[in-house]
């Protein structure tokens, strides 16, 4: 069975739609959630989003959609 490398390794997948929406896949947990900051734990790193009026539109066990005015996206080791 051939799986894409990102799925096989469990890496975070981050897709942005302009500055208004971010799709995050393969996350482990939500570490921090406010209307201006969101911090997500991935397998090997943390993802931090900063912005205004941030809102988790939906989330499941391994993917989510975040909306609002995205000002920065940062990966932390």
Backbone as a chain_set.jsonl record, in Angstrom:
{"seq": "XXXXXXXXXXXXXXXXXXXXXXXXXXXXXXXXXXXXXXXXXXXXXXXXXXXXXXXXXXXXXXXXXXXXXXXXXXXXX", "coords": {"N": [[0.847, -1.18, 0.0], [0.68, 2.111, -0.968], [1.289, 5.012, 0.661], [0.993, 8.583, 0.941], [3.956, 10.441, 1.772], [3.736, 12.414, 3.84], [1.474, 11.565, 5.26], [2.264, 9.01, 6.05], [4.431, 9.636, 7.762], [3.141, 11.19, 9.63], [3.197, 13.945, 9.669], [2.475, 17.462, 10.237], [0.046, 19.058, 8.242], [-0.486, 22.012, 6.68], [-2.686, 24.196, 5.281], [-3.356, 27.189, 3.682], [-5.874, 29.591, 3.025], [-5.612, 32.359, 1.609], [-5.556, 35.057, 3.896], [-7.583, 34.415, 5.526], [-8.419, 31.827, 6.262], [-7.32, 28.695, 7.635], [-6.405, 25.382, 7.173], [-5.709, 22.58, 9.055], [-4.059, 19.565, 9.343], [-3.454, 16.319, 10.751], [-2.844, 16.928, 13.433], [-2.034, 16.736, 16.963], [-2.981, 17.759, 19.459], [-4.797, 20.534, 20.948], [-3.181, 23.176, 22.31], [-3.394, 25.825, 23.192], [-5.941, 28.24, 23.019], [-7.286, 31.143, 22.025], [-9.027, 34.172, 21.062], [-7.095, 35.498, 19.674], [-4.844, 33.939, 19.451], [-3.605, 30.71, 18.648], [-2.406, 27.595, 19.502], [-1.031, 24.604, 18.45], [-0.289, 21.173, 18.927], [1.831, 19.15, 17.128], [3.166, 16.091, 15.755], [6.027, 16.228, 15.885], [6.496, 18.912, 16.316], [5.352, 22.25, 17.181], [2.618, 24.284, 16.194], [1.931, 27.621, 15.747], [-0.519, 30.068, 15.551], [-1.288, 33.445, 14.968], [-3.517, 36.181, 15.235], [-6.563, 37.977, 14.514], [-9.824, 37.75, 15.84], [-9.859, 34.932, 15.771], [-11.176, 31.725, 15.161], [-12.153, 28.427, 15.735], [-13.578, 26.734, 13.327], [-14.394, 24.127, 12.754], [-13.48, 20.918, 14.101], [-11.939, 17.716, 14.112], [-10.749, 14.494, 15.102], [-8.254, 14.611, 13.865], [-8.087, 16.784, 12.075], [-8.697, 20.271, 11.318], [-10.427, 23.427, 10.835], [-9.568, 26.769, 10.833], [-10.684, 30.045, 11.183], [-10.633, 33.624, 10.593], [-8.72, 36.654, 10.87], [-5.707, 36.024, 9.806], [-2.553, 36.657, 11.002], [0.04, 35.724, 11.47], [1.946, 32.714, 11.05], [3.646, 30.166, 12.618], [6.177, 27.745, 13.09], [7.365, 25.738, 15.73], [10.074, 24.08, 17.266]], "CA": [[0.0, 0.0, 0.0], [1.485, 3.327, -1.056], [0.723, 6.177, 1.329], [1.818, 9.783, 0.805], [4.977, 10.525, 2.82], [3.261, 13.194, 4.978], [0.564, 10.716, 6.036], [3.078, 7.939, 6.617], [5.238, 10.173, 8.855], [2.291, 11.891, 10.587], [3.576, 15.361, 9.694], [1.425, 18.464, 10.127], [-0.232, 19.609, 6.924], [-1.107, 23.313, 6.889], [-3.111, 24.808, 4.018], [-3.933, 28.509, 3.929], [-6.695, 30.232, 2.015], [-5.348, 33.778, 1.873], [-5.352, 35.358, 5.315], [-8.877, 34.231, 6.19], [-8.698, 30.463, 6.733], [-6.213, 27.747, 7.691], [-6.764, 23.991, 7.398], [-4.609, 21.896, 9.723], [-4.282, 18.119, 9.393], [-2.494, 15.489, 11.495], [-2.429, 17.516, 14.71], [-2.211, 15.849, 18.116], [-3.842, 18.38, 20.464], [-4.865, 21.995, 21.026], [-2.485, 23.587, 23.535], [-3.858, 27.155, 23.596], [-6.936, 28.754, 22.084], [-7.949, 32.405, 22.339], [-9.45, 34.814, 19.809], [-5.933, 36.098, 19.005], [-3.719, 32.998, 19.354], [-3.909, 29.286, 18.667], [-1.19, 26.779, 19.502], [-1.374, 23.22, 18.157], [0.804, 20.212, 19.037], [1.973, 18.153, 16.079], [3.968, 14.947, 16.174], [7.397, 16.632, 16.206], [6.632, 20.364, 16.445], [4.151, 23.0, 17.549], [2.203, 25.29, 15.225], [1.341, 28.766, 16.419], [-1.19, 31.045, 14.699], [-1.688, 34.673, 15.636], [-4.397, 36.969, 14.392], [-7.696, 38.647, 15.143], [-11.093, 37.033, 15.719], [-9.616, 33.534, 15.403], [-12.248, 30.836, 15.573], [-12.083, 27.073, 15.189], [-14.873, 26.506, 12.685], [-14.685, 22.731, 13.056], [-12.316, 20.064, 14.32], [-12.162, 16.293, 14.335], [-9.596, 13.919, 15.779], [-6.963, 14.905, 13.233], [-8.046, 17.968, 11.206], [-9.512, 21.406, 11.752], [-10.431, 24.656, 10.04], [-9.508, 27.97, 11.662], [-10.999, 31.24, 10.411], [-10.324, 34.898, 11.223], [-7.686, 37.391, 10.155], [-4.444, 35.382, 10.168], [-1.433, 37.593, 10.907], [1.309, 34.989, 11.394], [1.964, 31.263, 11.236], [5.006, 29.852, 13.019], [6.478, 26.394, 13.573], [8.326, 25.7, 16.817], [10.615, 22.724, 17.484]], "C": [[0.888, 1.237, 0.0], [0.725, 4.483, -0.421], [1.598, 7.387, 1.036], [2.765, 9.908, 1.993], [4.492, 11.305, 4.038], [2.307, 12.385, 5.859], [1.348, 9.625, 6.748], [3.861, 8.424, 7.839], [4.404, 10.902, 9.911], [2.62, 13.365, 10.709], [2.351, 16.268, 9.654], [1.278, 18.879, 8.669], [-1.011, 20.893, 7.166], [-1.411, 23.913, 5.519], [-3.793, 26.121, 4.337], [-4.756, 28.955, 2.732], [-6.578, 31.727, 2.292], [-5.004, 33.994, 3.333], [-6.596, 35.065, 6.138], [-9.151, 32.837, 6.727], [-7.431, 29.613, 6.68], [-6.802, 26.368, 7.972], [-5.534, 23.293, 7.974], [-4.97, 20.411, 9.815], [-3.157, 17.461, 10.193], [-2.008, 16.145, 12.785], [-2.709, 16.527, 15.84], [-3.167, 16.447, 19.151], [-3.806, 19.897, 20.328], [-4.255, 22.389, 22.363], [-3.013, 24.904, 24.086], [-4.844, 27.648, 22.557], [-7.574, 30.003, 22.649], [-8.373, 33.02, 21.007], [-8.292, 35.486, 19.073], [-4.749, 35.135, 18.84], [-4.213, 31.562, 19.455], [-2.598, 28.531, 18.598], [-1.604, 25.318, 19.431], [-0.131, 22.352, 18.322], [0.738, 19.25, 17.865], [2.81, 17.002, 16.609], [5.344, 15.384, 16.658], [7.58, 18.13, 16.405], [5.31, 20.958, 16.909], [3.891, 24.027, 16.457], [1.508, 26.395, 15.984], [0.749, 29.714, 15.379], [-1.504, 32.265, 15.543], [-2.542, 35.468, 14.68], [-5.479, 37.648, 15.199], [-8.956, 37.842, 14.855], [-10.902, 35.588, 15.254], [-10.729, 32.655, 15.973], [-12.016, 29.464, 14.94], [-13.469, 26.763, 14.643], [-15.326, 25.065, 12.873], [-13.384, 22.02, 13.38], [-12.78, 18.633, 14.542], [-10.921, 15.778, 15.042], [-8.264, 14.268, 15.161], [-6.968, 16.056, 12.235], [-8.991, 19.046, 11.713], [-9.435, 22.539, 10.742], [-10.5, 25.826, 11.004], [-9.793, 29.167, 10.752], [-10.692, 32.479, 11.241], [-9.323, 35.624, 10.346], [-6.331, 36.862, 10.622], [-3.304, 36.366, 9.944], [-0.092, 36.892, 10.833], [1.073, 33.507, 11.659], [3.415, 30.897, 11.532], [5.109, 28.406, 13.486], [7.549, 26.474, 14.638], [8.804, 24.257, 16.991], [10.127, 22.152, 18.773]], "O": [[1.748, 1.391, 0.868], [-0.338, 4.883, -0.895], [2.813, 7.249, 0.895], [2.411, 9.521, 3.106], [4.794, 10.916, 5.166], [2.34, 12.515, 7.082], [1.113, 9.353, 7.925], [3.95, 7.712, 8.84], [4.918, 11.203, 10.988], [2.351, 13.976, 11.743], [1.314, 15.896, 9.106], [2.268, 19.033, 7.954], [-2.075, 20.869, 7.786], [-0.512, 24.112, 4.702], [-4.703, 26.17, 5.164], [-4.384, 28.727, 1.581], [-7.327, 32.29, 3.09], [-4.259, 33.219, 3.933], [-6.664, 35.424, 7.314], [-10.033, 32.672, 7.57], [-6.585, 29.785, 5.802], [-7.601, 26.204, 8.894], [-4.439, 23.411, 7.425], [-6.042, 20.048, 10.3], [-2.051, 17.993, 10.289], [-0.865, 15.93, 13.187], [-3.512, 15.605, 15.694], [-4.049, 15.758, 19.663], [-2.92, 20.465, 19.689], [-4.745, 21.99, 23.419], [-3.077, 25.088, 25.302], [-4.619, 27.497, 21.356], [-8.314, 29.943, 23.631], [-8.107, 32.454, 19.946], [-8.479, 35.99, 17.965], [-3.767, 35.465, 18.174], [-5.111, 31.243, 20.235], [-1.768, 28.8, 17.729], [-2.411, 24.846, 20.232], [0.959, 22.744, 17.907], [-0.288, 18.611, 17.633], [3.124, 16.957, 17.799], [5.786, 14.96, 17.726], [8.7, 18.584, 16.64], [4.296, 20.268, 17.015], [4.824, 24.573, 15.868], [0.6, 26.139, 16.775], [1.434, 30.116, 14.439], [-1.932, 32.145, 16.691], [-2.33, 35.441, 13.468], [-5.339, 37.867, 16.402], [-9.129, 37.318, 13.755], [-11.679, 35.08, 14.447], [-11.158, 32.827, 17.114], [-11.718, 29.363, 13.75], [-14.416, 26.556, 15.402], [-16.504, 24.807, 13.122], [-12.309, 22.467, 12.981], [-13.857, 18.378, 15.081], [-10.121, 16.573, 15.534], [-7.24, 14.232, 15.843], [-5.944, 16.296, 11.594], [-9.95, 18.773, 12.436], [-8.525, 22.61, 9.916], [-11.367, 25.881, 11.876], [-9.209, 29.284, 9.675], [-10.512, 32.389, 12.455], [-9.106, 35.239, 9.197], [-5.863, 37.211, 11.706], [-3.109, 36.853, 8.83], [0.832, 37.403, 10.199], [0.153, 33.109, 12.373], [4.316, 31.275, 10.783], [4.233, 27.908, 14.192], [8.535, 27.194, 14.478], [8.012, 23.322, 16.874], [10.477, 21.024, 19.12]]}, "num_chains": 1, "name": "protein.A"}
